[in-house]
Amino acid sequence: MTRLVGIVAMYGLMFLGWTAIGIFMLIAPARFGNAIHQSFGLFPAVEPRDTGKKLLVRIAGLALLGFAARFLLGVLRLLS
């Protein structure tokens, strides 16, 4: 029983992490893009008027939320 709780907790944490990052990308795309730029240098710095970069981050956030929803549906299918 304790192994099952550990597995369910791990899947729950993964789902919550992906969902939280996706929502953060939708709500504050400039802040997220600048955090990725300052931490890893993978994304160019986002200026206040860079609508294209913000749109790209928001699309990636929607994709991440879609992945989290598909992951949840897959887990629910396994449990039923």
N, CA, C and O atoms as a Maestro MAE file, in Angstrom:
{
 s_m_m2io_version
 :::
 2.0.0
}

f_m_ct {
 s_m_title
 :::
 protein
 m_atom[320] {
  # First column is atom index #
  i_m_mmod_type
  r_m_x_coord
  r_m_y_coord
  r_m_z_coord
  i_m_residue_number
  s_m_chain_name
  s_m_pdb_residue_name
  s_m_pdb_atom_name
  i_m_atomic_number
  :::
  1 25 0.814 -1.195 0.000 1 A "MET " " N  " 7
  2 3 0.000 0.000 0.000 1 A "MET " " CA " 6
  3 2 0.857 1.259 0.000 1 A "MET " " C  " 6
  4 15 0.512 2.238 -0.661 1 A "MET " " O  " 8
  5 25 1.975 1.249 0.735 2 A "THR " " N  " 7
  6 3 2.817 2.439 0.786 2 A "THR " " CA " 6
  7 2 3.509 2.677 -0.557 2 A "THR " " C  " 6
  8 15 3.778 3.825 -0.914 2 A "THR " " O  " 8
  9 25 3.796 1.621 -1.298 3 A "ARG " " N  " 7
  10 3 4.376 1.802 -2.633 3 A "ARG " " CA " 6
  11 2 3.375 2.466 -3.563 3 A "ARG " " C  " 6
  12 15 3.746 3.324 -4.365 3 A "ARG " " O  " 8
  13 25 2.123 2.081 -3.464 4 A "LEU " " N  " 7
  14 3 1.091 2.672 -4.302 4 A "LEU " " CA " 6
  15 2 0.929 4.153 -3.991 4 A "LEU " " C  " 6
  16 15 0.767 4.964 -4.903 4 A "LEU " " O  " 8
  17 25 0.970 4.512 -2.722 5 A "VAL " " N  " 7
  18 3 0.855 5.923 -2.338 5 A "VAL " " CA " 6
  19 2 2.041 6.711 -2.898 5 A "VAL " " C  " 6
  20 15 1.871 7.841 -3.355 5 A "VAL " " O  " 8
  21 25 3.220 6.133 -2.866 6 A "GLY " " N  " 7
  22 3 4.405 6.792 -3.415 6 A "GLY " " CA " 6
  23 2 4.297 7.015 -4.911 6 A "GLY " " C  " 6
  24 15 4.667 8.077 -5.411 6 A "GLY " " O  " 8
  25 25 3.793 6.019 -5.631 7 A "ILE " " N  " 7
  26 3 3.631 6.142 -7.077 7 A "ILE " " CA " 6
  27 2 2.580 7.193 -7.405 7 A "ILE " " C  " 6
  28 15 2.794 8.025 -8.287 7 A "ILE " " O  " 8
  29 25 1.458 7.168 -6.713 8 A "VAL " " N  " 7
  30 3 0.396 8.155 -6.944 8 A "VAL " " CA " 6
  31 2 0.898 9.556 -6.609 8 A "VAL " " C  " 6
  32 15 0.582 10.510 -7.320 8 A "VAL " " O  " 8
  33 25 1.667 9.692 -5.548 9 A "ALA " " N  " 7
  34 3 2.217 11.004 -5.186 9 A "ALA " " CA " 6
  35 2 3.183 11.506 -6.255 9 A "ALA " " C  " 6
  36 15 3.196 12.697 -6.566 9 A "ALA " " O  " 8
  37 25 3.984 10.620 -6.813 10 A "MET " " N  " 7
  38 3 4.928 11.028 -7.851 10 A "MET " " CA " 6
  39 2 4.191 11.508 -9.100 10 A "MET " " C  " 6
  40 15 4.541 12.542 -9.668 10 A "MET " " O  " 8
  41 25 3.175 10.764 -9.528 11 A "TYR " " N  " 7
  42 3 2.395 11.187 -10.688 11 A "TYR " " CA " 6
  43 2 1.654 12.493 -10.401 11 A "TYR " " C  " 6
  44 15 1.538 13.345 -11.282 11 A "TYR " " O  " 8
  45 25 1.157 12.654 -9.188 12 A "GLY " " N  " 7
  46 3 0.479 13.891 -8.817 12 A "GLY " " CA " 6
  47 2 1.423 15.084 -8.844 12 A "GLY " " C  " 6
  48 15 1.054 16.159 -9.319 12 A "GLY " " O  " 8
  49 25 2.633 14.902 -8.340 13 A "LEU " " N  " 7
  50 3 3.610 15.993 -8.361 13 A "LEU " " CA " 6
  51 2 4.020 16.353 -9.783 13 A "LEU " " C  " 6
  52 15 4.202 17.529 -10.099 13 A "LEU " " O  " 8
  53 25 4.168 15.347 -10.641 14 A "MET " " N  " 7
  54 3 4.504 15.632 -12.036 14 A "MET " " CA " 6
  55 2 3.389 16.428 -12.697 14 A "MET " " C  " 6
  56 15 3.652 17.412 -13.389 14 A "MET " " O  " 8
  57 25 2.150 16.009 -12.489 15 A "PHE " " N  " 7
  58 3 1.011 16.716 -13.077 15 A "PHE " " CA " 6
  59 2 0.922 18.146 -12.564 15 A "PHE " " C  " 6
  60 15 0.729 19.073 -13.350 15 A "PHE " " O  " 8
  61 25 1.060 18.333 -11.266 16 A "LEU " " N  " 7
  62 3 0.983 19.675 -10.690 16 A "LEU " " CA " 6
  63 2 2.124 20.565 -11.175 16 A "LEU " " C  " 6
  64 15 1.921 21.757 -11.407 16 A "LEU " " O  " 8
  65 25 3.307 20.007 -11.328 17 A "GLY " " N  " 7
  66 3 4.444 20.778 -11.824 17 A "GLY " " CA " 6
  67 2 4.231 21.255 -13.248 17 A "GLY " " C  " 6
  68 15 4.446 22.428 -13.551 17 A "GLY " " O  " 8
  69 25 3.807 20.347 -14.131 18 A "TRP " " N  " 7
  70 3 3.562 20.728 -15.523 18 A "TRP " " CA " 6
  71 2 2.442 21.746 -15.619 18 A "TRP " " C  " 6
  72 15 2.520 22.686 -16.410 18 A "TRP " " O  " 8
  73 25 1.404 21.566 -14.824 19 A "THR " " N  " 7
  74 3 0.279 22.493 -14.849 19 A "THR " " CA " 6
  75 2 0.698 23.871 -14.331 19 A "THR " " C  " 6
  76 15 0.332 24.890 -14.917 19 A "THR " " O  " 8
  77 25 1.451 23.907 -13.253 20 A "ALA " " N  " 7
  78 3 1.883 25.191 -12.685 20 A "ALA " " CA " 6
  79 2 2.795 25.942 -13.645 20 A "ALA " " C  " 6
  80 15 2.645 27.152 -13.813 20 A "ALA " " O  " 8
  81 25 3.734 25.252 -14.276 21 A "ILE " " N  " 7
  82 3 4.629 25.907 -15.233 21 A "ILE " " CA " 6
  83 2 3.836 26.409 -16.437 21 A "ILE " " C  " 6
  84 15 4.080 27.515 -16.920 21 A "ILE " " O  " 8
  85 25 2.886 25.603 -16.928 22 A "GLY " " N  " 7
  86 3 2.072 26.019 -18.065 22 A "GLY " " CA " 6
  87 2 1.242 27.255 -17.761 22 A "GLY " " C  " 6
  88 15 1.144 28.160 -18.590 22 A "GLY " " O  " 8
  89 25 0.649 27.296 -16.583 23 A "ILE " " N  " 7
  90 3 -0.143 28.476 -16.202 23 A "ILE " " CA " 6
  91 2 0.753 29.697 -16.027 23 A "ILE " " C  " 6
  92 15 0.367 30.803 -16.403 23 A "ILE " " O  " 8
  93 25 1.944 29.509 -15.461 24 A "PHE " " N  " 7
  94 3 2.886 30.617 -15.307 24 A "PHE " " CA " 6
  95 2 3.313 31.154 -16.671 24 A "PHE " " C  " 6
  96 15 3.478 32.362 -16.840 24 A "PHE " " O  " 8
  97 25 3.490 30.263 -17.639 25 A "MET " " N  " 7
  98 3 3.863 30.694 -18.984 25 A "MET " " CA " 6
  99 2 2.733 31.485 -19.643 25 A "MET " " C  " 6
  100 15 2.995 32.412 -20.410 25 A "MET " " O  " 8
  101 25 1.487 31.131 -19.355 26 A "LEU " " N  " 7
  102 3 0.355 31.857 -19.919 26 A "LEU " " CA " 6
  103 2 0.157 33.219 -19.271 26 A "LEU " " C  " 6
  104 15 -0.135 34.199 -19.956 26 A "LEU " " O  " 8
  105 25 0.316 33.283 -17.958 27 A "ILE " " N  " 7
  106 3 0.034 34.514 -17.222 27 A "ILE " " CA " 6
  107 2 1.163 35.535 -17.366 27 A "ILE " " C  " 6
  108 15 0.898 36.718 -17.576 27 A "ILE " " O  " 8
  109 25 2.420 35.094 -17.257 28 A "ALA " " N  " 7
  110 3 3.555 36.021 -17.286 28 A "ALA " " CA " 6
  111 2 4.617 35.543 -18.280 28 A "ALA " " C  " 6
  112 15 5.673 35.059 -17.870 28 A "ALA " " O  " 8
  113 25 4.345 35.675 -19.583 29 A "PRO " " N  " 7
  114 3 5.306 35.152 -20.561 29 A "PRO " " CA " 6
  115 2 6.633 35.904 -20.575 29 A "PRO " " C  " 6
  116 15 7.680 35.300 -20.805 29 A "PRO " " O  " 8
  117 25 6.603 37.208 -20.333 30 A "ALA " " N  " 7
  118 3 7.854 37.976 -20.331 30 A "ALA " " CA " 6
  119 2 8.728 37.568 -19.149 30 A "ALA " " C  " 6
  120 15 9.940 37.408 -19.293 30 A "ALA " " O  " 8
  121 25 8.123 37.405 -18.008 31 A "ARG " " N  " 7
  122 3 8.885 37.004 -16.827 31 A "ARG " " CA " 6
  123 2 9.455 35.597 -16.987 31 A "ARG " " C  " 6
  124 15 10.597 35.342 -16.607 31 A "ARG " " O  " 8
  125 25 8.662 34.685 -17.548 32 A "PHE " " N  " 7
  126 3 9.142 33.324 -17.767 32 A "PHE " " CA " 6
  127 2 10.281 33.313 -18.786 32 A "PHE " " C  " 6
  128 15 11.300 32.655 -18.576 32 A "PHE " " O  " 8
  129 25 10.105 34.045 -19.894 33 A "GLY " " N  " 7
  130 3 11.160 34.096 -20.909 33 A "GLY " " CA " 6
  131 2 12.445 34.681 -20.365 33 A "GLY " " C  " 6
  132 15 13.529 34.186 -20.674 33 A "GLY " " O  " 8
  133 25 12.344 35.724 -19.563 34 A "ASN " " N  " 7
  134 3 13.544 36.324 -18.971 34 A "ASN " " CA " 6
  135 2 14.180 35.400 -17.931 34 A "ASN " " C  " 6
  136 15 15.402 35.388 -17.781 34 A "ASN " " O  " 8
  137 25 13.365 34.631 -17.215 35 A "ALA " " N  " 7
  138 3 13.927 33.674 -16.253 35 A "ALA " " CA " 6
  139 2 14.713 32.589 -16.977 35 A "ALA " " C  " 6
  140 15 15.789 32.198 -16.526 35 A "ALA " " O  " 8
  141 25 14.185 32.097 -18.096 36 A "ILE " " N  " 7
  142 3 14.910 31.100 -18.886 36 A "ILE " " CA " 6
  143 2 16.176 31.713 -19.480 36 A "ILE " " C  " 6
  144 15 17.216 31.057 -19.550 36 A "ILE " " O  " 8
  145 25 16.087 32.957 -19.903 37 A "HIS " " N  " 7
  146 3 17.264 33.644 -20.462 37 A "HIS " " CA " 6
  147 2 18.354 33.816 -19.405 37 A "HIS " " C  " 6
  148 15 19.526 33.551 -19.673 37 A "HIS " " O  " 8
  149 25 17.973 34.257 -18.213 38 A "GLN " " N  " 7
  150 3 18.967 34.505 -17.174 38 A "GLN " " CA " 6
  151 2 19.518 33.216 -16.579 38 A "GLN " " C  " 6
  152 15 20.678 33.174 -16.170 38 A "GLN " " O  " 8
  153 25 18.706 32.167 -16.525 39 A "SER " " N  " 7
  154 3 19.157 30.918 -15.913 39 A "SER " " CA " 6
  155 2 20.007 30.078 -16.858 39 A "SER " " C  " 6
  156 15 21.059 29.570 -16.469 39 A "SER " " O  " 8
  157 25 19.551 29.932 -18.101 40 A "PHE " " N  " 7
  158 3 20.187 28.987 -19.003 40 A "PHE " " CA " 6
  159 2 20.718 29.615 -20.290 40 A "PHE " " C  " 6
  160 15 21.566 29.021 -20.955 40 A "PHE " " O  " 8
  161 25 20.243 30.785 -20.648 41 A "GLY " " N  " 7
  162 3 20.647 31.421 -21.894 41 A "GLY " " CA " 6
  163 2 20.054 30.752 -23.126 41 A "GLY " " C  " 6
  164 15 20.594 30.882 -24.224 41 A "GLY " " O  " 8
  165 25 18.942 30.034 -22.948 42 A "LEU " " N  " 7
  166 3 18.329 29.303 -24.055 42 A "LEU " " CA " 6
  167 2 17.346 30.139 -24.859 42 A "LEU " " C  " 6
  168 15 16.997 29.768 -25.980 42 A "LEU " " O  " 8
  169 25 16.903 31.233 -24.324 43 A "PHE " " N  " 7
  170 3 15.856 32.039 -24.932 43 A "PHE " " CA " 6
  171 2 16.305 33.488 -24.889 43 A "PHE " " C  " 6
  172 15 16.798 33.933 -23.853 43 A "PHE " " O  " 8
  173 25 16.156 34.247 -25.977 44 A "PRO " " N  " 7
  174 3 16.569 35.653 -25.924 44 A "PRO " " CA " 6
  175 2 15.740 36.450 -24.919 44 A "PRO " " C  " 6
  176 15 14.600 36.100 -24.611 44 A "PRO " " O  " 8
  177 25 16.331 37.512 -24.427 45 A "ALA " " N  " 7
  178 3 15.642 38.353 -23.438 45 A "ALA " " CA " 6
  179 2 14.358 38.923 -24.039 45 A "ALA " " C  " 6
  180 15 14.314 39.295 -25.212 45 A "ALA " " O  " 8
  181 25 13.321 38.984 -23.213 46 A "VAL " " N  " 7
  182 3 12.015 39.463 -23.659 46 A "VAL " " CA " 6
  183 2 11.842 40.905 -23.185 46 A "VAL " " C  " 6
  184 15 11.830 41.186 -21.987 46 A "VAL " " O  " 8
  185 25 11.711 41.795 -24.139 47 A "GLU " " N  " 7
  186 3 11.465 43.204 -23.841 47 A "GLU " " CA " 6
  187 2 9.950 43.409 -23.710 47 A "GLU " " C  " 6
  188 15 9.183 42.554 -24.152 47 A "GLU " " O  " 8
  189 25 9.500 44.523 -23.112 48 A "PRO " " N  " 7
  190 3 8.056 44.749 -22.927 48 A "PRO " " CA " 6
  191 2 7.240 44.768 -24.224 48 A "PRO " " C  " 6
  192 15 6.053 44.446 -24.199 48 A "PRO " " O  " 8
  193 25 7.841 45.133 -25.340 49 A "ARG " " N  " 7
  194 3 7.083 45.240 -26.592 49 A "ARG " " CA " 6
  195 2 7.309 44.050 -27.530 49 A "ARG " " C  " 6
  196 15 6.874 44.106 -28.681 49 A "ARG " " O  " 8
  197 25 7.956 43.000 -27.095 50 A "ASP " " N  " 7
  198 3 8.218 41.817 -27.928 50 A "ASP " " CA " 6
  199 2 6.999 40.901 -27.939 50 A "ASP " " C  " 6
  200 15 6.936 39.943 -27.169 50 A "ASP " " O  " 8
  201 25 6.053 41.184 -28.788 51 A "THR " " N  " 7
  202 3 4.825 40.386 -28.811 51 A "THR " " CA " 6
  203 2 5.054 38.999 -29.393 51 A "THR " " C  " 6
  204 15 4.387 38.047 -28.990 51 A "THR " " O  " 8
  205 25 5.976 38.868 -30.324 52 A "GLY " " N  " 7
  206 3 6.247 37.560 -30.920 52 A "GLY " " CA " 6
  207 2 6.831 36.581 -29.915 52 A "GLY " " C  " 6
  208 15 6.429 35.418 -29.872 52 A "GLY " " O  " 8
  209 25 7.770 37.042 -29.113 53 A "LYS " " N  " 7
  210 3 8.379 36.176 -28.100 53 A "LYS " " CA " 6
  211 2 7.355 35.798 -27.034 53 A "LYS " " C  " 6
  212 15 7.321 34.657 -26.574 53 A "LYS " " O  " 8
  213 25 6.527 36.758 -26.648 54 A "LYS " " N  " 7
  214 3 5.482 36.466 -25.658 54 A "LYS " " CA " 6
  215 2 4.486 35.457 -26.204 54 A "LYS " " C  " 6
  216 15 4.041 34.561 -25.486 54 A "LYS " " O  " 8
  217 25 4.137 35.604 -27.477 55 A "LEU " " N  " 7
  218 3 3.215 34.663 -28.108 55 A "LEU " " CA " 6
  219 2 3.818 33.269 -28.155 55 A "LEU " " C  " 6
  220 15 3.122 32.285 -27.903 55 A "LEU " " O  " 8
  221 25 5.095 33.175 -28.473 56 A "LEU " " N  " 7
  222 3 5.774 31.881 -28.504 56 A "LEU " " CA " 6
  223 2 5.763 31.204 -27.134 56 A "LEU " " C  " 6
  224 15 5.533 29.999 -27.034 56 A "LEU " " O  " 8
  225 25 6.011 31.979 -26.085 57 A "VAL " " N  " 7
  226 3 5.991 31.417 -24.727 57 A "VAL " " CA " 6
  227 2 4.576 30.981 -24.358 57 A "VAL " " C  " 6
  228 15 4.395 29.933 -23.737 57 A "VAL " " O  " 8
  229 25 3.577 31.771 -24.732 58 A "ARG " " N  " 7
  230 3 2.188 31.397 -24.423 58 A "ARG " " CA " 6
  231 2 1.768 30.140 -25.170 58 A "ARG " " C  " 6
  232 15 1.056 29.306 -24.611 58 A "ARG " " O  " 8
  233 25 2.189 29.986 -26.410 59 A "ILE " " N  " 7
  234 3 1.878 28.771 -27.171 59 A "ILE " " CA " 6
  235 2 2.546 27.563 -26.523 59 A "ILE " " C  " 6
  236 15 1.943 26.494 -26.425 59 A "ILE " " O  " 8
  237 25 3.790 27.733 -26.081 60 A "ALA " " N  " 7
  238 3 4.473 26.645 -25.378 60 A "ALA " " CA " 6
  239 2 3.751 26.311 -24.070 60 A "ALA " " C  " 6
  240 15 3.674 25.142 -23.692 60 A "ALA " " O  " 8
  241 25 3.227 27.313 -23.382 61 A "GLY " " N  " 7
  242 3 2.465 27.073 -22.153 61 A "GLY " " CA " 6
  243 2 1.185 26.304 -22.423 61 A "GLY " " C  " 6
  244 15 0.825 25.407 -21.661 61 A "GLY " " O  " 8
  245 25 0.489 26.649 -23.509 62 A "LEU " " N  " 7
  246 3 -0.716 25.900 -23.888 62 A "LEU " " CA " 6
  247 2 -0.374 24.455 -24.236 62 A "LEU " " C  " 6
  248 15 -1.106 23.532 -23.880 62 A "LEU " " O  " 8
  249 25 0.743 24.268 -24.934 63 A "ALA " " N  " 7
  250 3 1.167 22.911 -25.270 63 A "ALA " " CA " 6
  251 2 1.490 22.110 -24.004 63 A "ALA " " C  " 6
  252 15 1.174 20.923 -23.918 63 A "ALA " " O  " 8
  253 25 2.110 22.756 -23.039 64 A "LEU " " N  " 7
  254 3 2.431 22.077 -21.783 64 A "LEU " " CA " 6
  255 2 1.170 21.723 -21.006 64 A "LEU " " C  " 6
  256 15 1.096 20.653 -20.402 64 A "LEU " " O  " 8
  257 25 0.186 22.602 -21.014 65 A "LEU " " N  " 7
  258 3 -1.092 22.286 -20.368 65 A "LEU " " CA " 6
  259 2 -1.816 21.157 -21.094 65 A "LEU " " C  " 6
  260 15 -2.444 20.312 -20.456 65 A "LEU " " O  " 8
  261 25 -1.732 21.136 -22.424 66 A "GLY " " N  " 7
  262 3 -2.309 20.035 -23.182 66 A "GLY " " CA " 6
  263 2 -1.627 18.717 -22.865 66 A "GLY " " C  " 6
  264 15 -2.288 17.685 -22.753 66 A "GLY " " O  " 8
  265 25 -0.307 18.745 -22.720 67 A "PHE " " N  " 7
  266 3 0.431 17.543 -22.337 67 A "PHE " " CA " 6
  267 2 0.026 17.066 -20.952 67 A "PHE " " C  " 6
  268 15 -0.136 15.866 -20.727 67 A "PHE " " O  " 8
  269 25 -0.139 18.004 -20.020 68 A "ALA " " N  " 7
  270 3 -0.546 17.633 -18.665 68 A "ALA " " CA " 6
  271 2 -1.940 17.018 -18.659 68 A "ALA " " C  " 6
  272 15 -2.194 16.059 -17.930 68 A "ALA " " O  " 8
  273 25 -2.848 17.567 -19.471 69 A "ALA " " N  " 7
  274 3 -4.202 17.005 -19.548 69 A "ALA " " CA " 6
  275 2 -4.169 15.602 -20.152 69 A "ALA " " C  " 6
  276 15 -4.858 14.701 -19.675 69 A "ALA " " O  " 8
  277 25 -3.370 15.422 -21.195 70 A "ARG " " N  " 7
  278 3 -3.257 14.086 -21.811 70 A "ARG " " CA " 6
  279 2 -2.638 13.092 -20.827 70 A "ARG " " C  " 6
  280 15 -3.050 11.933 -20.768 70 A "ARG " " O  " 8
  281 25 -1.660 13.542 -20.068 71 A "PHE " " N  " 7
  282 3 -1.036 12.700 -19.052 71 A "PHE " " CA " 6
  283 2 -2.057 12.274 -18.001 71 A "PHE " " C  " 6
  284 15 -2.108 11.108 -17.609 71 A "PHE " " O  " 8
  285 25 -2.870 13.230 -17.550 72 A "LEU " " N  " 7
  286 3 -3.896 12.931 -16.552 72 A "LEU " " CA " 6
  287 2 -4.913 11.932 -17.092 72 A "LEU " " C  " 6
  288 15 -5.303 11.002 -16.386 72 A "LEU " " O  " 8
  289 25 -5.341 12.117 -18.329 73 A "LEU " " N  " 7
  290 3 -6.297 11.179 -18.933 73 A "LEU " " CA " 6
  291 2 -5.696 9.787 -19.059 73 A "LEU " " C  " 6
  292 15 -6.392 8.793 -18.853 73 A "LEU " " O  " 8
  293 25 -4.428 9.704 -19.389 74 A "GLY " " N  " 7
  294 3 -3.759 8.407 -19.473 74 A "GLY " " CA " 6
  295 2 -3.691 7.710 -18.126 74 A "GLY " " C  " 6
  296 15 -3.911 6.503 -18.035 74 A "GLY " " O  " 8
  297 25 -3.389 8.465 -17.084 75 A "VAL " " N  " 7
  298 3 -3.328 7.887 -15.742 75 A "VAL " " CA " 6
  299 2 -4.713 7.454 -15.291 75 A "VAL " " C  " 6
  300 15 -4.864 6.389 -14.694 75 A "VAL " " O  " 8
  301 25 -5.724 8.267 -15.569 76 A "LEU " " N  " 7
  302 3 -7.092 7.898 -15.198 76 A "LEU " " CA " 6
  303 2 -7.554 6.661 -15.954 76 A "LEU " " C  " 6
  304 15 -8.283 5.834 -15.405 76 A "LEU " " O  " 8
  305 25 -7.134 6.527 -17.214 77 A "ARG " " N  " 7
  306 3 -7.484 5.339 -17.976 77 A "ARG " " CA " 6
  307 2 -6.840 4.091 -17.378 77 A "ARG " " C  " 6
  308 15 -7.436 3.015 -17.379 77 A "ARG " " O  " 8
  309 25 -5.623 4.243 -16.871 78 A "LEU " " N  " 7
  310 3 -4.947 3.104 -16.239 78 A "LEU " " CA " 6
  311 2 -5.646 2.687 -14.943 78 A "LEU " " C  " 6
  312 15 -5.731 1.499 -14.630 78 A "LEU " " O  " 8
  313 25 -6.136 3.656 -14.209 79 A "LEU " " N  " 7
  314 3 -6.756 3.351 -12.921 79 A "LEU " " CA " 6
  315 2 -8.159 2.776 -13.058 79 A "LEU " " C  " 6
  316 15 -8.633 2.107 -12.140 79 A "LEU " " O  " 8
  317 25 -8.827 3.014 -14.162 80 A "SER " " N  " 7
  318 3 -10.197 2.506 -14.293 80 A "SER " " CA " 6
  319 2 -10.254 1.184 -15.027 80 A "SER " " C  " 6
  320 15 -11.336 0.629 -15.216 80 A "SER " " O  " 8
  :::
 }
 m_bond[319] {
  # First column is bond index #
  i_m_from
  i_m_to
  i_m_order
  :::
  1 1 2 1
  2 2 3 1
  3 3 4 2
  4 3 5 1
  5 5 6 1
  6 6 7 1
  7 7 8 2
  8 7 9 1
  9 9 10 1
  10 10 11 1
  11 11 12 2
  12 11 13 1
  13 13 14 1
  14 14 15 1
  15 15 16 2
  16 15 17 1
  17 17 18 1
  18 18 19 1
  19 19 20 2
  20 19 21 1
  21 21 22 1
  22 22 23 1
  23 23 24 2
  24 23 25 1
  25 25 26 1
  26 26 27 1
  27 27 28 2
  28 27 29 1
  29 29 30 1
  30 30 31 1
  31 31 32 2
  32 31 33 1
  33 33 34 1
  34 34 35 1
  35 35 36 2
  36 35 37 1
  37 37 38 1
  38 38 39 1
  39 39 40 2
  40 39 41 1
  41 41 42 1
  42 42 43 1
  43 43 44 2
  44 43 45 1
  45 45 46 1
  46 46 47 1
  47 47 48 2
  48 47 49 1
  49 49 50 1
  50 50 51 1
  51 51 52 2
  52 51 53 1
  53 53 54 1
  54 54 55 1
  55 55 56 2
  56 55 57 1
  57 57 58 1
  58 58 59 1
  59 59 60 2
  60 59 61 1
  61 61 62 1
  62 62 63 1
  63 63 64 2
  64 63 65 1
  65 65 66 1
  66 66 67 1
  67 67 68 2
  68 67 69 1
  69 69 70 1
  70 70 71 1
  71 71 72 2
  72 71 73 1
  73 73 74 1
  74 74 75 1
  75 75 76 2
  76 75 77 1
  77 77 78 1
  78 78 79 1
  79 79 80 2
  80 79 81 1
  81 81 82 1
  82 82 83 1
  83 83 84 2
  84 83 85 1
  85 85 86 1
  86 86 87 1
  87 87 88 2
  88 87 89 1
  89 89 90 1
  90 90 91 1
  91 91 92 2
  92 91 93 1
  93 93 94 1
  94 94 95 1
  95 95 96 2
  96 95 97 1
  97 97 98 1
  98 98 99 1
  99 99 100 2
  100 99 101 1
  101 101 102 1
  102 102 103 1
  103 103 104 2
  104 103 105 1
  105 105 106 1
  106 106 107 1
  107 107 108 2
  108 107 109 1
  109 109 110 1
  110 110 111 1
  111 111 112 2
  112 111 113 1
  113 113 114 1
  114 114 115 1
  115 115 116 2
  116 115 117 1
  117 117 118 1
  118 118 119 1
  119 119 120 2
  120 119 121 1
  121 121 122 1
  122 122 123 1
  123 123 124 2
  124 123 125 1
  125 125 126 1
  126 126 127 1
  127 127 128 2
  128 127 129 1
  129 129 130 1
  130 130 131 1
  131 131 132 2
  132 131 133 1
  133 133 134 1
  134 134 135 1
  135 135 136 2
  136 135 137 1
  137 137 138 1
  138 138 139 1
  139 139 140 2
  140 139 141 1
  141 141 142 1
  142 142 143 1
  143 143 144 2
  144 143 145 1
  145 145 146 1
  146 146 147 1
  147 147 148 2
  148 147 149 1
  149 149 150 1
  150 150 151 1
  151 151 152 2
  152 151 153 1
  153 153 154 1
  154 154 155 1
  155 155 156 2
  156 155 157 1
  157 157 158 1
  158 158 159 1
  159 159 160 2
  160 159 161 1
  161 161 162 1
  162 162 163 1
  163 163 164 2
  164 163 165 1
  165 165 166 1
  166 166 167 1
  167 167 168 2
  168 167 169 1
  169 169 170 1
  170 170 171 1
  171 171 172 2
  172 171 173 1
  173 173 174 1
  174 174 175 1
  175 175 176 2
  176 175 177 1
  177 177 178 1
  178 178 179 1
  179 179 180 2
  180 179 181 1
  181 181 182 1
  182 182 183 1
  183 183 184 2
  184 183 185 1
  185 185 186 1
  186 186 187 1
  187 187 188 2
  188 187 189 1
  189 189 190 1
  190 190 191 1
  191 191 192 2
  192 191 193 1
  193 193 194 1
  194 194 195 1
  195 195 196 2
  196 195 197 1
  197 197 198 1
  198 198 199 1
  199 199 200 2
  200 199 201 1
  201 201 202 1
  202 202 203 1
  203 203 204 2
  204 203 205 1
  205 205 206 1
  206 206 207 1
  207 207 208 2
  208 207 209 1
  209 209 210 1
  210 210 211 1
  211 211 212 2
  212 211 213 1
  213 213 214 1
  214 214 215 1
  215 215 216 2
  216 215 217 1
  217 217 218 1
  218 218 219 1
  219 219 220 2
  220 219 221 1
  221 221 222 1
  222 222 223 1
  223 223 224 2
  224 223 225 1
  225 225 226 1
  226 226 227 1
  227 227 228 2
  228 227 229 1
  229 229 230 1
  230 230 231 1
  231 231 232 2
  232 231 233 1
  233 233 234 1
  234 234 235 1
  235 235 236 2
  236 235 237 1
  237 237 238 1
  238 238 239 1
  239 239 240 2
  240 239 241 1
  241 241 242 1
  242 242 243 1
  243 243 244 2
  244 243 245 1
  245 245 246 1
  246 246 247 1
  247 247 248 2
  248 247 249 1
  249 249 250 1
  250 250 251 1
  251 251 252 2
  252 251 253 1
  253 253 254 1
  254 254 255 1
  255 255 256 2
  256 255 257 1
  257 257 258 1
  258 258 259 1
  259 259 260 2
  260 259 261 1
  261 261 262 1
  262 262 263 1
  263 263 264 2
  264 263 265 1
  265 265 266 1
  266 266 267 1
  267 267 268 2
  268 267 269 1
  269 269 270 1
  270 270 271 1
  271 271 272 2
  272 271 273 1
  273 273 274 1
  274 274 275 1
  275 275 276 2
  276 275 277 1
  277 277 278 1
  278 278 279 1
  279 279 280 2
  280 279 281 1
  281 281 282 1
  282 282 283 1
  283 283 284 2
  284 283 285 1
  285 285 286 1
  286 286 287 1
  287 287 288 2
  288 287 289 1
  289 289 290 1
  290 290 291 1
  291 291 292 2
  292 291 293 1
  293 293 294 1
  294 294 295 1
  295 295 296 2
  296 295 297 1
  297 297 298 1
  298 298 299 1
  299 299 300 2
  300 299 301 1
  301 301 302 1
  302 302 303 1
  303 303 304 2
  304 303 305 1
  305 305 306 1
  306 306 307 1
  307 307 308 2
  308 307 309 1
  309 309 310 1
  310 310 311 1
  311 311 312 2
  312 311 313 1
  313 313 314 1
  314 314 315 1
  315 315 316 2
  316 315 317 1
  317 317 318 1
  318 318 319 1
  319 319 320 2
  :::
 }
}
